[in-house]
Amino acid sequence: MKSLIYAVSLASALAASSAAVGATQAPSAHPVPAVQDTETPAQRDARMGWWRQARFGMFIHWGLYAEPAGVWNGKPVDGIGEWIMYNARIPVSDYKKLASRFNPTKFDAHAWVALAKAAGMKYIVITAKHHDGFAMFDSKANPFNIVDATPFKRDPLKALAKEAQKQGIKLGFYYSQDQDWTAPGGATMTYDKLHNGRWDKAQQGDFAEYLHTKAIPQLKELLSNYQPSPAIIWFDTPTADMTPQLASEIVALLNQHPNLIWNNRLGGGYNGDTETPEQNVPAQGYPGRDWETCMTINDTWGYKSNDTNFKSTQELLRTLVDVASKGGNLLLNVGPDAQGVIPAPEAERLQAIGKWLDVNGESIYGTGPTPFPGNHGTFSATEKTVGDNKPKWIPAWDWRATTKPGKIYIHLLTWPGETFHLAHVTAQVKQAYFLADPKHAPLKFTQKGSALDLQLRGKPLDPNDTVVVLKTE
């Protein structure tokens, strides 16, 4: 993922890519039309169907950067864990030496997938190669990988693919297609004026050659060597090096897998399937567009030993509800350590969210956005430092709403007392009850026109979010 000094640059690159498609480059003008350019709305609905139902997934940032864990030459390095090579300006030869001691013997694919399932997550996206260029899979295209370069000598992605299929979880792969700090010609964030791009002569080379000899061959391996084949390819940090023509070569490969879902970070003017806000929830989501907020549980994506600033279960759960109320998915990150263990505070929070979903999942999975105008939270002008140190507007946690045909789910995040008033209820309400009440005992309500007043009994059933179901005509 990205850090603060790249936030504006990446946002600009993504905006420019989208603008190019909308303003100067119609989909038919792509050098190679993508599936999104040619499919019908019905075909798109079928392809995206499982993803829209899922609403909640696990992001896993795991790689060689877990070995230094945020420390280089005995000193903590500022920034997020997976960017340590860049932020410490580590020479390529020195960074590659880390592989000789990377031996995650405690990695347990069954436990990881079981944790995702217990959390109520429906899919997993794991870093197959991050910007450091280290492949977490058996790659014949380049020897800098977990099988050839480490004492571990195993392919964790194969184990995860097997377990995900066994436990009914979709699996996707993150792949850094542009940036590669250890391969000659791999891109760096050249927008970064502070560090002026590359810092090691070993990084010099031709980007197109890197793409043809490493990135595209490795993408072929990821799409072909795992059964079932990945459901998602998650690209990251497009740069100016990814021209429309070069991007079209990747798209030609993606088109060979017609059910594949891929995001808006390829570059070259291709919009992909999903918008990908990072570390924040847009005030109104992306109406008419599939989107997915990715977010950390603490302040880093890759493991960093001194980052203990974990968000509370309540904040994470309410973020999930907030995202669902705007029609999006939440891709929540864990960062396993160099032994292959997901930190206990992260696992504990996921398990707690899963317990809430066991009772209230009906109000999240497969739901549509709020039907109430302005029900997106009111935002204060208070800024809070989170994630990659970007300021974030803090929503007022009062209530949210999600929908299904014939049902409106009211998420009471702050208990309103004995009565809850709703305006703009355009449907006729037939019944109201607490979702967590196994007997679905009816709640009293009065409806006059589009105004509805609910009579609430006692105390909240859950202090984080008590869900009221309104059954409508």
N, C-alpha and C positions, 0 to 999 in steps of 0.2 A: 504494500500500500504506500501511500505518500505521506510526507511530513509537511510541516507548516510552510517552509520556503517554497514548496512546489504547489501549494493549494491553488493559488491564483493562476499559475501557469497551466496546470492540468485542466482547471475549469475553463480557461480560455481556449485550450486546445479542443476540448470536447464541444464547447459552444461553436467554435469555428467549424468543426466537423459537421455538426448538425446544421449550421447555417449554410454550409456548402451544399448539403443535400437539398435543403429547402429552397435556396435562393438561386444557385448557379448550376446545380447538378441534380436533375430529376433522377429518380431511381433507375429509369431506363438508360440513363447516361453512365451508369457504373460500368467500368471496364468489363466486369463479370457480374451479371445480375445476381443478387443474393436471393435466398428463398423468400425473404420478406418482400422482395420486389415482384414476385411472380405468383405467390399463393393467393387464394381467395380468402375472404373473411372467415368463411366456414372452415377452411383448411387451417388457418391460423388458430382459430378457437380450439380445434381438435389438437393441434400440436402443443399449444400452451395450456391445455386443460388441466393436466395434473399439477403444473406449477402454480396456477391460479388457485387451485384447491388447497395447496400446501400451506401457504402463508408464513411458515416458520422453517428456517433451515440453519444448519451449523456451518460456519466458516472455520477452517483449520489452517492457521499459518504455522507451518513446521518446516524447518530446514536447517542448513548448516549453521545459520546464525544463532540457533539455540545453544550451540556449544560455548561461545563467548558470553552469551546471556547479558549483553549490554556492557561488558567490561573488556577493555583492551590494554595490554601492558600494565595491568594492575590498576587502571583508572576507569571510572564510569564514563561512558560516552553518552552525550546528550542525544535525544531523539528516540524514535521508535526502534525496537529491537532488530527487526529485519533489515534496517538501513545501516547497521553498524559498519559495514565495509565502506559505504559511501561517506558516512559522517566522520569516521576516523581516518579516512583516506588510506585505507590499508592496501599495500601493494598486492597485486594479483598473486604472486608466488607465496607470500605470507598467508594470505587468506586460504589458498588451496591446501596449505599444510594442516588446516583444521580438520580436514576430512580423515586424516590418519588416526585421529582419536575419537571420531564421531561413531559411537557404538550404542544405539538406543535399545539395549537388551530388554527393557521393560515395556517396550511397545506391545500393545495387545489390541489387535484390530477388533476382536469381539467386544472388548470393554468399551472402546471408543464408539462403536456403532450402537451398542446397548445404551450408552449414556445419551446419545442423540435421540434414541427412541424413547427413553424414559423422560426426556425433556419435552417430548411432544413434537420434536422436529421431524420433518418429512423428507429432507434431503441434506446431503453433505457436499460441500465444495472444499477441496484440499489443494494446497499449493504444490503443484507438480514441479514447477520451476519458478523461483522468484527472481528478483533483479540481480541477485548474486550469481546467477547462472548455474547453480548446483541443482541437478535433477534428482528428485526424490523417487526415482523409478529406474528400472533397468533399461538404459538407453544404448543402442548400438551406434547412434549418430554421434555421440560425444562421450568420452570416458569420465568426465567430471560428473559422476553420479554415485548414488548411494550403494550400488552393487559393486562397481569397479574400483571406487576410490576409498571405501571405508572398510573397517573390519566387520561391519554388520553383514555385508554380502547378501542382503535380502531386499526384495522389492515390496515395500509396505503398501503400495497402491494396489498390487495384486491381492494382497490379503484383505484390504478394505473393500475391494470390488466383490470378493467372494462373500464377505460378511454382510455387506449392504444388501446384496441380492437375497441372502438367507433371511435377513431380518426385515425385508420389505422397505428399505430406504433407498431413494435415488442417490446416485453418486455423480459428482461433477469434478472437473479439474480446473484449477486456476493455472494459467500459463502466462508468464511475462514475455510477450512476443517482441517488444521493442527493446526494453532495457536489458542489458546483460553485461555486467561489469567485469566478467572474467573471460569472455570470448572476444577475440579480435573483431572489431567492427560493430559489436553490440552497442546500442544507444546508451547514452547517459542523459540526464536531464539537462540538456544544453540551454534550457531557459534559465538555468541557475547561474546568474552573473557572479554570485559570491564565490563559487568554486570553479567556474569556468570549465564545466564539463569533465572530460577525462583527466586523470591524474597519474596514469602509469602508461609508459610506452607500450606495454603488453596489450593495452586496450585498443591501440590504433588499428585501423583496418577499414574495410568497406562494408557498409551496413547490408547491402544487397547480398554480398557473399555470406555474411553471417546468417541472414535469413534463409538462404538456399542450402547452406551446409549444416545448420544447427536447428534453427527455430522450426522451419517447415518440416524437416525430417522428424523432429521430436513430436510435433503435433500429429503427424501421421502415426507415429508409434502409439501415442495416447488414444487416438481414435480407433486404432485397429487391434491393439494387443491386449485389450481388457474386455472380459465378458462378464456381464453385458457391457456394451460400449457405453462411454459416459453420456449422461443425460444433458450435461451442461459443459461448455467451455467458457471460462471466465477470464477475459483479457484484462490488461491493466496498463496504465500510464502511456497512452499513445503519444508519440513525438512527431515532429516534422519529418523525421526520416521515413515514416510509413506513408509513402505516396499512394494515391489511388491505384496505380498499376501494381505496386508491390502488395498492397492489401488485397487486391483482386485475386492474387495467387493463393492467398490463404482462404479466401471465400470459395474459390473453386474446390478446395479440399473440404471445407465445411459442407458444401452443397452435396457431397457424396453421402452425407448422413442427414437425411431429410427431417428426422425428428429431433435433431439437435437444437438446443436453446443456447444462444450466446448473446453477450451483453453489448453495450454501446462504447466499449473502450478499445476496439480494434484499431480505429483510425482510418485514414484514407477516404473519409466521406461516407462510411457505412454506419448506419444507426443501430444495427443489431436488433435484438428483441426487447431489451430491458434498459430503463434508466437506472443509474446506480449512485444515488446520493450516499455520501460517506460521512458517518458520525453525526448525522442530523436527519430529522424528519421534516420534509418540506411542509409548509403550512397547509397546503391543499393537495399534497401528493402530486401526481401527474395525470389529471383527468384525461381519459381516452388513451392512455399509454401504460403498458405494463412496467412496473418499477419495483425496486428492491433496495431498501436501506441496509447497508452493511455497517456494523458497529462492533466496537470492542467492549469487553466486560470491565477491563481496567483501562489503562492509557496507551497500551501498545498492542500490536498485532502479533508479532513474533515474540517468543519468550524473552523476558528481561527480568533478571533476578531481583532487582530493587524496585520493581513496580508493584506496589501493593494497594494502589488506589482503585479498589474494586467498587463498581457501582452496586447499589443495593438490589436485592431481589425485587423490591417494590418498583424501583425506577426501571429496571429491565422489563418487568411484566407490563408496566404501564406503557412503555415504549412499544411493545408488541401490540397492545390494544390500539394505541395511537396510529401505528402503521396500518393495521387492518381496517381501522375506521376510515382511512383515506384510500383504501383499495390496493395496498401494497403488501409486499413480503418483508420480513425481517430476517436477515442473514447475520446471526450473532456469532462472534468469533471466540475461539479458544486458542491458546498458544502453548502447546505441549513443550516440555523441557527437553534437554539433550538426552535424557534417559527414555523418552517416549511417554512421559506421564503428563496428563492434563492436570494443571494445578488444582488442588482441592477446593479453594474458594470459588473457582469457576464451575467445577462440577457440582458443588453444593447449590449454587444459584440455579443452575440448569435443572437440577432435580426438583427444586422448589417450584419453579415455573411449570414443570411437568405435572406436579400434583394439582396445581390450579387448573391446568388444561384437562386433566382427567375428568374434572367435574364440569368445566365450562367451555371445553373445546368446541362445542356446537356453535358458540358465538364467535369463533375465530375462523375455523377451517371452512373454506368454500364460501365465505361471506363477501358481500358487496359493501361499498362505502356508505357512510352516513347519509340519510335522506334529509337531514335538517340543515338548512342554510346557515353557514357560519359556525357549525359545530366542529371546529378545527382547533379549539383551544385559543385562549387569548394570550398574546405574547407580550411580556414585559420588556423594557429596555435594558434589563439587567443582563450582563454578559458573564458567562461562566467558562473557565478554561477546561476543556475536555479533550479526550482522544489525542489527536495530533496537534493540540494546542490552538485549535481554531476557536474563536468565540461562537457560542451557540445561544440562540434565543430559547428561553426556558418557558415551556407551555404551562398554562394554568391547569392543574390536574383537577378538573371538576367532574366532567362526564364525557363519554364518547358513545357513539352508536355504530353498530354494524347491522347488516340486513341479509335476509334470505327471502325467497318468495313466501309471502304470507306471514313473515315474522320480522319484527324489529327488536334488536337486542340493545338494551340501554345499560351501558357500563357505568355504574356509580362509583367513581374513583374517590370522591369525597362524599361522605354520608350527608344527605341534605336534611335529615330529621324526619318528621312524620309525613311530610308531603313533598312530592316532587312535581314540578310544573313543566309541561312541555308545550311549546307553541309549534305551529306549522305541521301538525300531524294530519297529513292529507288523506290517510286511509282510515276507515272505520275500525276501531279496536273492538275485538270480540272478547278477549280474555287477557289477563295479566297475571304473571306469577314469577317467583324467583327461580332461576335456572338451577340453582344448587339445592332447591327443595325437592327431595325425591318424590313427594306426594303432589307437587305442583299445586299446592293450595292456592286458590285464587286470591288476588289482591283486589281491593275495592278501587274503583276509579270513576271519574266523571269526565265525559267528553262533550264539549259544546263547540260545534263547528270544528275548527282546527286546533283548539286548545284542549289539553288533557291534563288532569290532575290525578296523580297516583297517591294512594294512601299506603304508606310503608309500615310494616309491623316491626317493632322492636329495634334491635341493633343490626348492623351490617353482618351478613353471613361470612364475608371475607373482608378484612380491613384494606386489602389492596385493590379489590374490584369485586363488587357484588353486582351480578347481572340480573336484570329484569327482562323477561320475555313479554313482548306485546304481540299477541296473535291478531292478525288483521284479516279483513275480507280479501 
